[in-house]
Amino acid sequence: MKQYFKLDCGPKINLGIFYFEVENDVVLRQAEFDKDRWFCSLDTYHSDRGLGLSDQPFSCMEPTDGATMVEIDEKEFETAWENAVRFRDTNNRKG
């Protein structure tokens, strides 16, 4: 069964908000929002952020330093995912 989570890194870590689609402890899709930019796991690597998709089991992702992880519904994840893909597609067209 798929589950959906949101990780808010908070001001201390300052990496934005991460959205995860998870099944059997494996992250299937990942979207991120930081300041005014979206990122998604359709890209395997982001030059200024690192891997596009977590390479560790979801159970190893423990929030630290004021970050908070909450379970969300599929609709909230899909909205974030669509925003990230749209941002990616728009920026890829710009060159």
Secondary structure, DSSP 4 states (H G I P E B T S, - for coil): --EEEEEE-HHHH---EEEEEEETTEEEEEEEEETTEEEETTSSEETTTEESS--S-GGG----TT-EEEEE-HHHHHHHHHHHHHHHHHHHHH-
